Every structure is written in C-alpha cells, then in structure tokens.
Amino acid sequence: MVTVKDLAKMEDLLLKGNAACAGCPIGVALRTTLKALGRKTIMFVPACCTSVVQGIGPGAAISVPLFNTAFETAASVASGAAAAAEILGKDVTILAWAGDGGTYDIGLQAISGAAERGDNVLYICYNNQMYSNTGIQRSGATPLGAWTTTTWTGKTEHMKDMGMILIAHRVPYVAATSVGYPDDIYEKVKRAKEKKGFRYIDILAPCPPGWRFPSDMTIRLGRLAIETGFWLLYEYEDGELRFNGYTKLVAEGKREFKPVEEFLRLQDRFRHLFEPKRRDDILEEIQRWIKERFEWYLSLAKI
C-alpha cells in the first residue's frame, strides 16, 4: 500500500503554477491519478474546470498528451482513441477525465455507450457536485438541500448514483474514492490501469468556492464525507462489491458513521438548513438517505 509520503517522492505530471483556485481538489485528484498512470497516458477532457487549469501552449500544466472535447463527447472521443491505439499496437492508457456535469448529465449517453461496448477506456469523474466551471449550477450529482446558483433554496432531489449506473452495465471495474485519501485514489487508479475494457472511478472533490468553505479545509471535508457516510469508499471488480478504508470499518461493525450534520455545517451551501430556521425535515431526510443507501450497498456486498 502506497503512503502519502511515497506519493510526494513520485514525478509530478501536473505542474505547479497552474490556474486552479486555492484549495482546488483537482490538485490532489489529478496529480495523484497521473502519478498512478505515468507518462504513457493520453487524456481527453471536455468542458470543465480542468480545461482551464490545464493552461494553453507553452504554459500548459499537464505533462501528458491532452485533447479537449465537446462537453458531451469525452467518452466517445476516448473510445475512438482506444480503437486506434489497439489497431496501432500502442501500449497507452486512454483516460477520459471530466467533472460531474459532463459525466452525470451531459455526457451520460456517450458513457453508457462506451460502457456497453466495453471500450478500453478509463473514465474518471472528479465530482464537485455542481457545474463549477460555468457558475456553480446544480447537476445530477448535487445533493439534496444544497444551494447552487440555480437552486437558491436548496436542491429538492437526491443525487444520482453514477457508480451504480455503471455497475448495472457490468463493466470490469467501478470505484468511488475521495480527495481526502490520496493513497486510496492512487491504489484504485493503479488497479483500474491493469484492467481491460471500460473502467470508471468517481472521486469526491470538495470545491471551496462552490461548497463555500475556507480553502484550507478541502482534505478535511473529503475525509468527513466518508466518516459520515455521505460518500462511500468502495470497489466493484469482476462482479464483486467490496468496501475500503473507513467505510469497510463501518461495514465490519468496528466504527460508526458520524452524524451528517458534522459534514454539512462546515459548508455554507447548506447554511440555510441551520439558519435562520433549522430545517429538521431536510436534515433528517439526508440522514435517512445515508442509512438506507448504505444498507443497500451492504446487501449488494453480501455483508
């Protein structure tokens, strides 16, 4: 198992001085991903924050070949590249890298097609639960109750479960992780790299300007999401679902999830649930959803 100290010694393929916001989770998620994949990687990036962070020309911050695609086409363009790589006998990793807007919503059709065909693509969603690059609009990944610029009083629906959508496609590998655990990201990306066919990883990526928290709390919130059960660490590999890290400890009865309020209170996107009037109805529904979803996952993992 790699450690964070080990990661610090590896070659950085995401260069310093890029255009990311202070505390941006891309700095952790993409840097760690590229450490796991290495230089023999070709990236396909649709409209998203990374298409800004990457820079242009001689000022580009990403040290592997990268192609920008239309918002909805990262998976389909990557599929074409994967086919070409196979024909040419090239030993490269084809990486589609996109935010949740281009994954859960706009790019869903192309993703489903690539998954159904079994195209040799690693698709990674860095999930900040909104359209951050275009102005913090709600997406299918936005959780119940969250403020965005298009849900002023809080979103009224629960978020999609993209991991389960891909598991239903019976792809070889699906995983969920968080920027709170770079070592977990690294191990899951390495494992996905070794697989053939369509693979999917969902990285929870707390966004300071979008979630409205101080920029030094990104990692803390990435961990607290796991410790409250708001997000889960798991892998689905060759038909079997298993848990990792803190989620595994809870599944084994060695830990308990903390109250989700500990996670929500640190983000001003949920402030309206606490003041000027406490919204127990929504808070209780979020807590109920966490419990119900985890029980469903437990049943699928046969625990």
N, C-alpha and C positions, 0 to 999 in steps of 0.2 A: 504493500500500500504506500503510495507516494505521500509525502508530507508537504505542508506549505513551504517549509524551508527548502525542500527539494525543488519545488516549483520555482523558487526565487533564483536558483542557480541555472535554470534552463534558458535557452536562447529565446529572446522576445521577438516575436514576429509582428506585434502591434507596437509601433514606435511611440516614444514619448513626444510630447508637444503637439498631440493631435487636438481635434476640435471638440472633444467630449466635454460635457458640463462637469463642474466639480461634483465628485461623488458618483459619477455615472457608472452604472453596473456593467456597461459594455467593457470597461477597462479590465474588469475581473473575468467576465464571461468569455469574451473573445480572446483575450490574452491566454487564458488557460486552455481554451479549445485549440488554439494554434500550437501551443506547446505540445499538446497531445497528438496532433495530426502531423506536424512537421511541414517542411517546405514543399513537399510533393502533394500540394493541395491546390485546387482551383475553386475559388469562391464565386457564388452567384448571389447578388444582393439586390433586392427590389427597393422601392422607395421605403425608407425607414431611417431611423437615427444613424445607423451605421453608414449610410450613403453620404452623410455629412461628416461623420467622424473620420472616414477613410481619407479625406482630402483629395486633391487632384494633382496630376502631373508629377513634377519632381518633389512636390510636397506631400505625396501620398504616404499614409501612415501604416498601411498594411503591406507586409513584405512577401505576399504570395500573389499570383495572378488573380485578378478580380474583375468580374463583369457585372455591370449594373443592368437590371432588367426592369420591365414594366411592373407595376405594383402587384399584379395578379399572376406573374409568369415565372417566378423564381424556380418553382418545382419543374415546370415544363421545359424551361431552357436548360436547367441542370440535367434533365432526362436526356435531352439531345446530346449534351456534352458527354454523358455517361456512355451513350451508344457509340459515339465517336471514339472515346477512349478505348472501348472494348475492341472496336474494329482495328484501331491502330496499334493495339497491344501495349497501351500506356498504363503503367502502374502508378496511378494517381488517385487521390481521394476527391470525389466531386462533392462539394459542400454547398448546400443552399442555406443561407443564413438570413433570417428575417425576423421582424417584430411580430407581435401578436395580431396587429391589424392585417398584415399581409399573410398571416397564417390561419387564424381562426375565422376570418371573414373573407377578404378579397381574394386570397389565394387558395381557398379551400378546395375548389373544383380541381385545380391543377395538382394539388397534393393528393387528393383522392385517386386521381388517375394514375399518378406515378406509383402510389402505393399498390393499387390494384394490379398494375403491370409488373410490379416487382423490380422497378428500375434501380440500378445500383447507385443510389443517391443517399447521402447522409443529410437529413434536413434538421436544422437546429433553430428553434424559436427562442429568442431572448424576449421573455414575456414581462413587459412592464404594465400590462393590464389596461392599455389605452393606446390611442393613436398619439403618441407623444410628439413625434416629429412635426405633425400637422396642426398641433394646437390643443392637445390633451382632450380629444373627443373620446366618447365611450366606444368600446369594442365588445366583441363577443366574449372576451376574456376579463372584462371589467366585473368585479364582484358586486353582489347585492349591497345597496346602500352607499356606494362610493360616489363622491362628487366628481364630475368632469365638466367641461365647458358645454356639453350637450345634455347633462343630467344634473341640473342645478340643485335639485332637492334630493339627489341620490338615485342611483340606478335601481330600477324596480324588479330586475330579474337576476337570478344567479348566473354565474359564469358558465360557459361551455366547459366540457371535459374533453379537451382535444386528445389527450393521451388515450382515453378510452375509445374515441372515434378511430384512432389509428390501430389500436389493439383489435377492434372489430374487423379491420382489414386483414388481420392475420399476417402482419409483417414480421420479419425476424427479430426486430429489436425496437422497444419503446422504453424511454426512461424519463423520469422527472427529477430535477435537482434544483439547486438554489445557489445564488452567488455568495450566500453565507458560508458555503462549503466548497472552496475551490478544489480541494482534494477529491471530493465526490464528483465534481464536474470532470476533472481530469480522468479519473478511472472509468467513468461512463463513456466519455468520448473515445478513449483508447479501446474499450470493449466494442463500441459501435464500429470503429475503424476496421476491426478484424472480421466483421460480418459482411456478407454479400447481400444485395437486394436493398430494399428501401428501409431505412432506419430513421427513427425520429427521437429527438431529445427536446424536452421543454424545460428551459431554465428560468426560474422565477427571478426577475430583475427589478428590485425596488428602485424607483426613479425619484430623486429628490424634488425636482420642480413639479412633477406630475402627481406624486403622492403627497407632496407638500410636507416635507420633513427636512431637518438640517442635513447638509451634505456629508457629515461625518458619521451618519447613522445607517448607511447603506448595508453594511455587513451585519450590523445588529438586527435590522429588520429582516434581512434574509434568513437569519437564524431563528428569530422569533416566529416567523411564519411557519417554520417547521415545528417548533416547540409547542405551538398552539393547535396544530393540526389544520391550520388554514391552507397549508400546502404540504404535500407528502413527498418523501424520498422513496422512489420505487424503481424497479426494472421489470420489464416483461421480455423474456428471452425464450425463443423457441417454444412458445405455448405455455410458459410458466411465469406467474407473477410472484415477485419477492420484494420485501421492503429492505431499506438501508438505513443506517445511522439511527437518529433519534426515533424515526418512525418505526423502525424494527424493534427498538426497545419497548415502545408502547404496545406494539403488536404482541410482544412476548410477555407483557404484564410487568416489566421491570421499571417502567416510567409511566407517567400520566401526562396527558396534554394539559397545558396551562389554559386558563380562561382566555378566550379570544380577545377580550377587552384589552389585555396587556399589549396585544399587537395593534389593535385598531386605534387606541388612544394616542399613539405616537405619530399618527398621520392626520394632517388637517383635512384630508379628503373625506375623513369620517367624523370631523368635529361636530357637524350638525346632528349626529346621533347622540351627543352628550350635552350640548348646549345650543340655544338657551333652554331647551326642554329635552330631557332624556327620552330616547326612543326605545323603550324596552321591547316593544313588539319586533322591531327590526333586529336588535341585538340578540334577542332570544331565537329568532329565526336563523340568523347566521350560525349561532352555536348549535342549533338543532341540525342544520345542514351539514356542519362539520362532523357531527356524531354519525349521522345517517350515511354520509358518503364513506366514512372510514369503515363502518360496519359492512358496507357493500364491497369495499376493497378486500376486507378480511375474508369475506365469503369467496371471492374470486381467487384469493391466495390459499384458500382451504386451510385457514388457521382457526 
